Amino acid sequence: MKIILEEQGLRDGLQTLSQIIPTEKKLEYIDMIVAAGIKRIQIASFVHPKLVPQMADAEEVCKKVNRKSDVIYSGLVLNLKGVERGIASGLDHLACSISASDTHSQKNARLTLKEAKQSFKEMVSLAKSNNISVRGGIQCAFGCRYEGKIEMSHVLDMVDHHLDLGIDELALADSTGMANPKELKELTQKVVEKSHGIPVILHLHNTENKGYVNLYAALEAGVRIFDTAFGGLGGCPFIKNARGNIATEDTIHMLRQLGYETAADIYKIARISYAMEKTLGHKLPGYLYNLLDHKDIKII
């Protein structure tokens, strides 16, 4: 059975870094990711450059990227202005995302949850009217560092809200890495049932070192699309002590051991992570890329 991975190393993976990655270097990484066989890449977020300086060149990246017809290039948007910028950039796939946590919503998007839900409706409407595929996201779906537990009934209400607006895909984000496999499986099973064939995507962070067991739980719940970031990069700049995404190469390795297929070349992904390590001058959170850089070391 095939699993689809969306590479988010150049969006989520970069947004907490203090070192600015030049546009041309980002474009090189995108080419490397495509060459590794990844068919979905989130290449930018259309947010205020003063708040997330790494994304200040979002339009330039979108303009200069060497697009392939069989690859989805997407951008993250948090408000109507972001959608407008995404449309102007020429992208045909946008991830419109709001938080299940009112406190996180105010910190991340400067909107209350009530305001964010109304804004989301407007975002989807504008994107769809411009023939753009919409991935509807729910951040902090499994817990919030500011508010604690997020009730499942609340998340399911937000799922209904998103689906009613005609989104093309639905994404649940464990933005804080607080999910546990038991509750995650229960919630995602319900969401998969509610979606009636609309693809459900899971965005997992490894803050509490449960990212991969949560991946396993989501597989059992029927999820077949996951966000990853090469080297395990990532984290939300508005969540204290946030850690990175599950690593692309670590995820590929685990999936293959479980009998699932991906289209990605694990060795080519590892080389991307190793290149980023050299660029940043320090080790990345992922594990496998260090092993896969040495051809005499075997993995099974």
C-alpha positions in Angstrom: 0.0 0.0 0.0 1.3 3.4 -1.0 1.8 6.3 1.5 2.1 9.9 0.2 4.5 12.3 2.0 4.4 16.1 1.7 7.8 17.6 2.3 7.6 20.6 4.6 11.2 21.1 5.4 11.4 24.3 3.4 8.4 25.9 5.1 7.8 24.5 8.6 11.4 23.3 8.7 12.9 26.8 8.3 10.5 29.1 10.1 12.1 28.8 13.5 15.7 29.1 12.3 17.7 32.2 13.1 19.9 31.8 10.1 18.2 33.0 6.9 18.5 30.5 4.0 19.0 32.4 0.7 16.4 32.1 -2.0 18.7 30.5 -4.4 19.6 27.9 -1.8 16.0 27.1 -1.2 15.4 26.6 -4.9 18.3 24.2 -5.0 16.8 22.2 -2.1 13.4 22.1 -3.9 15.1 20.6 -7.0 16.8 18.1 -4.8 13.5 17.1 -3.1 11.8 16.6 -6.5 14.8 14.6 -7.7 14.3 12.4 -4.6 10.8 11.4 -5.8 8.7 13.6 -3.5 5.5 14.7 -5.3 4.2 17.2 -2.8 6.2 20.1 -1.4 5.1 23.0 0.7 7.6 25.7 -0.4 6.5 28.8 1.4 4.1 30.4 3.8 2.5 33.8 3.1 2.9 35.4 6.5 4.2 38.7 7.7 7.9 38.9 7.1 8.6 40.7 10.3 7.1 37.8 12.3 8.6 35.0 10.2 11.7 36.4 8.4 12.5 33.1 6.8 9.4 33.4 4.6 10.0 37.0 3.5 10.9 35.7 0.0 7.8 33.6 -0.5 6.7 35.2 -3.8 10.3 35.1 -5.2 10.6 31.4 -4.4 7.2 30.7 -6.1 8.2 32.7 -9.1 11.6 31.1 -9.6 10.9 27.5 -8.7 11.5 25.0 -11.5 8.0 23.5 -11.5 7.3 19.9 -12.7 3.8 19.1 -13.9 3.5 16.0 -11.6 4.5 17.8 -8.4 2.2 19.7 -6.1 3.8 23.0 -4.9 1.8 24.5 -2.1 1.9 27.4 0.3 0.5 28.0 3.8 -1.9 30.8 4.4 -3.4 32.0 7.7 -5.6 34.9 6.5 -7.2 36.5 3.5 -4.1 38.6 2.7 -2.1 35.3 2.6 -4.6 33.9 0.1 -4.3 37.0 -2.1 -0.5 36.7 -2.0 -0.7 33.0 -2.8 -2.9 33.6 -5.8 -0.6 36.3 -7.1 2.3 34.0 -6.7 0.8 31.5 -9.2 0.3 28.6 -6.8 -2.6 26.3 -7.5 -2.7 24.6 -4.1 -3.0 26.5 -0.8 -3.1 25.2 2.8 -5.6 27.4 4.6 -5.1 26.7 8.3 -6.6 27.9 11.6 -6.1 26.7 15.2 -8.4 24.7 17.4 -7.0 26.8 20.3 -8.2 30.3 20.8 -5.0 31.3 22.6 -2.7 29.8 19.9 -4.9 31.4 17.2 -4.4 34.8 18.7 -0.6 34.3 18.9 -0.2 32.6 15.5 -2.7 34.5 13.4 -3.7 37.5 15.6 -7.3 36.3 15.4 -9.7 34.9 18.0 -11.0 31.5 17.2 -14.4 33.0 16.2 -12.7 35.5 14.0 -10.5 32.8 12.5 -13.4 30.6 11.5 -15.0 33.5 9.7 -11.7 34.3 8.1 -11.3 30.7 7.0 -14.7 30.8 5.3 -13.5 33.8 3.3 -10.1 32.3 2.6 -11.7 29.1 1.1 -14.2 31.1 -0.9 -11.5 33.3 -2.5 -9.2 30.4 -3.2 -11.9 28.2 -4.8 -13.2 31.1 -6.9 -9.7 31.3 -8.3 -9.6 27.5 -9.1 -7.1 26.8 -6.3 -7.2 23.4 -4.5 -7.7 24.0 -0.8 -6.2 22.0 2.0 -8.1 22.9 5.1 -6.0 22.6 8.3 -6.7 22.5 12.0 -3.7 23.3 14.1 -3.3 22.2 17.8 -5.9 19.4 17.1 -4.4 17.2 19.8 -3.5 19.7 22.5 -2.3 23.2 23.2 0.6 24.4 25.4 -1.4 27.4 26.4 -4.8 25.8 27.0 -4.0 22.1 27.6 -6.4 19.5 26.3 -8.5 20.3 23.3 -11.7 18.4 23.5 -12.4 15.9 20.7 -15.9 17.2 20.2 -14.5 20.7 19.6 -12.1 19.4 16.9 -14.9 17.3 15.3 -17.1 20.5 15.1 -14.2 22.3 13.4 -13.9 19.3 11.0 -17.6 19.7 10.1 -17.1 23.4 9.6 -14.2 22.8 7.2 -15.9 20.1 5.2 -19.1 22.1 4.9 -17.1 24.8 3.1 -16.0 22.4 0.3 -12.3 21.9 1.0 -10.4 19.4 -1.1 -8.3 18.0 1.7 -8.4 18.0 5.5 -5.3 18.2 7.6 -5.0 17.6 11.4 -1.9 19.1 13.0 -0.3 18.0 16.2 1.4 21.4 16.3 2.6 21.0 19.9 3.5 17.3 19.8 1.1 16.6 22.6 -0.8 13.8 20.9 -0.8 10.2 22.3 -1.4 7.2 20.0 -4.6 6.1 21.8 -6.5 9.4 21.5 -5.0 10.2 18.1 -6.2 7.0 16.7 -9.7 7.5 18.1 -10.0 11.0 16.7 -8.5 10.3 13.3 -10.7 7.3 12.8 -13.7 9.5 13.4 -12.4 12.2 11.0 -11.7 9.7 8.3 -15.3 8.4 8.6 -16.6 12.0 8.5 -14.5 13.0 5.5 -16.4 10.6 3.1 -13.4 10.2 0.8 -11.9 13.6 1.2 -8.2 12.9 1.8 -7.2 13.3 5.5 -3.6 14.4 6.2 -1.7 14.3 9.5 1.0 16.8 10.5 3.0 15.4 13.3 5.6 17.1 15.5 8.1 15.1 17.6 8.3 17.4 20.6 7.5 14.6 23.2 9.3 11.9 21.1 5.9 10.3 20.2 5.8 11.3 16.6 6.5 7.9 15.1 4.2 5.9 17.4 1.5 8.5 16.5 2.3 7.8 12.8 1.7 4.1 13.4 -1.6 4.9 15.2 -2.7 7.1 12.3 -1.9 4.4 9.8 -4.1 2.0 11.7 -6.9 4.7 11.6 -6.7 4.9 7.9 -4.6 8.0 7.2 -2.4 7.7 4.1 -0.9 11.1 3.7 1.6 12.6 6.1 3.6 15.8 6.4 7.3 15.3 7.1 10.4 17.5 7.1 13.9 16.3 6.0 16.2 16.0 9.0 13.3 16.5 11.4 13.4 20.3 11.0 10.6 22.5 12.1 8.5 24.0 14.8 6.1 26.8 15.3 7.7 30.2 16.3 4.6 30.9 18.5 4.7 27.8 20.6 7.3 27.8 23.4 10.0 25.0 23.0 8.3 23.6 19.9 10.3 20.9 18.2 10.5 19.7 14.6 8.4 17.5 12.4 8.9 13.8 12.0 11.9 13.4 9.7 11.2 12.4 6.1 13.9 9.8 5.9 13.1 8.3 9.3 9.4 8.1 8.3 10.3 6.4 5.0 12.4 3.8 6.8 9.7 3.0 9.3 7.0 2.8 6.6 9.1 0.4 4.5 9.7 -1.8 7.6 5.9 -1.9 8.0 5.3 -2.9 4.4 4.2 0.4 3.0 5.5 2.0 -0.1 6.6 5.6 -0.8 7.8 7.2 -4.0 10.9 8.7 -2.3 14.5 7.7 -2.5 15.6 7.6 1.2 19.3 8.1 0.3 18.7 11.2 -1.7 16.5 12.6 1.1 19.3 11.8 3.6 21.8 13.8 1.4 19.5 16.8 1.6 19.5 16.6 5.4 23.2 16.2 5.4 23.6 19.3 3.2 21.4 21.3 5.5 23.5 20.2 8.5 26.5 21.7 6.7 24.6 24.8 5.9 23.5 25.4 9.5 26.6 24.1 11.1 24.9 21.8 13.6 23.2 18.4 13.8 19.5 18.1 12.8 16.9 16.3 15.0 16.5 13.4 12.6 18.4 10.1 13.0 18.6 8.2 9.8 20.4 10.8 7.6 23.6 10.3 9.7 23.5 6.5 9.0 22.5 6.8 5.3 25.4 9.1 4.5 27.7 6.1 5.0 27.3 3.6 2.2 28.9 0.8 4.2 26.3 0.9 7.0 23.3 -1.3 6.3 19.6 -0.7 7.2 16.9 -3.3 7.0 
